[in-house]
Structures are given as C-alpha cells and as structure tokens.
Amino acid sequence: MYKSEYTKLLEEQKRQATGMRLEMLLKQGEGERKLCEEILTPTLKTLKGIVLEKEIITLTGVKAYIDAYYEPLRFGFEGEGFVAHAENITRPRFDFERQKIRSMVALGIKYVPFSWDDMDKKPDMCRRTVFELLGRFSGNMGVSYREVSLYEREVIRYALWLDRPIRMSDVRECLQKGPETCRGVLREMVDKRLLKPLHDGLMRNHEYVLEEDASKHLW
C-alpha cells in the first residue's frame, strides 16, 4: 500500500512539473523512496500534503530542491541514498547544501534529514522522530485538536491535496458519505473557522478554501 501511494504521488507530480523540478523528480532514487515509503507514510498515514522536490529560492537567488516537503507543518524532509553523503560530496556542493539549509531556515521550513543507514537499520527511531516533531509543532492551535473531528481532518487533508477550492462533490468523494452528512461537516468547518467561502456575501456557497491555520489541526 505504501509503495503504491508513493509511486502514484511521484507519477502525478511528474505530470504536473516542468523544467528543473521535473528533472529532479525523474532522478528520485532509493533514498527518497525509502524516506516516503518506510518513514513518512507509516507516520503521516498518507502522502497527501507532501510535495516531492519542492522548489525554493536560496538566499543567493539560486533554485534548490527539497526531497519531500510537508506543506501542513512546513517540514523539509531529506533522505540520503545508498552511498554515504559526505564521502562523495565536492567542496562546492557541500557549500551549496549549507546555503540551502540556511535558506530553508530563513523561509521558515524545518529541516529534517535522515541518513540511509538510519532509515535502513533504525527505521523505528526515524518514525519516532517524525511522531515527536508532529506532536511538538502541531500545538498552539486556535481550536483544540479534540474539537476537530476525524471527518473534518480528512477534508483538510483532501483540500490540501487538491490545491484548489473544495466543493461539495469533493467532500462526498473524500468522506464517501451522503449529502446531508457532508453539508453538516461543511457547516461545522465554517463555524470553527477551518473553511471559509471562496466568495463572501453569497446566499449559497459552492466553493470553499482553507483558513490560514487549518492545516495545524491535522495532528
């Protein structure tokens, strides 16, 4: 299951990508696969919200790419391949990697690297690390975690994955429930300020967007 979800995500993002990001996606190897299939999917339970080879602009104006970027909490996950990273890296590449990390910090992205040996020999430790990070950085929410239902969290995940305004038909597809249940979920989410209508002032709303802090309620 985990393997098929990563493969599906990779193929979808390849179809949407262009230029250098597409080249980076085509180069995704064993380190990135292992990171997504064996560390991230078992902890996140889904790869929705993950952007593979997320493009950023460094402080020097150069493009750089993050192996797996988790949008809801702005985690930048990186996984090394088979060969130890430090044994093969050139001085310019080493300097660029340090610049990339500094740029991630400046952009508010939390850098979370895993070595091949840790992912291969200590996967439980790696997964615990992700769980601990989720617990630490998902706090300080406007609405408490306990007040957000499972259905509401699934709608938030789905809206992040769609990356567009969400509609009633999307909510029904996400929850696999009837129209009355889904309308109730939408009303509750608007009341809790998890969603807001795309257009204010309409008597009937057909499209909704996530409130700024909605993704914090995923964990």
Secondary structure, 3 states (H helix, E strand, C coil): CHHHHHHHHHHHHHHHCCHHHHHHHHCCCHHHHHHHHHHHHHHHCCCCCEEEEEEEECCCCCEEEEEEEECCCCEEEEECCCCCHHHHCCHHHHHHHHHHHHHHHHCCCEEEEECHHHHHHCHHHHHHHHHHHHHHHCCCCCCCHHHCCHHHHHHHHHHHHHCCCEEHHHHHHHHCCCHHHHHHHHHHHHHCCCEEECCCCCCCCCEEEECCCHHHHHC
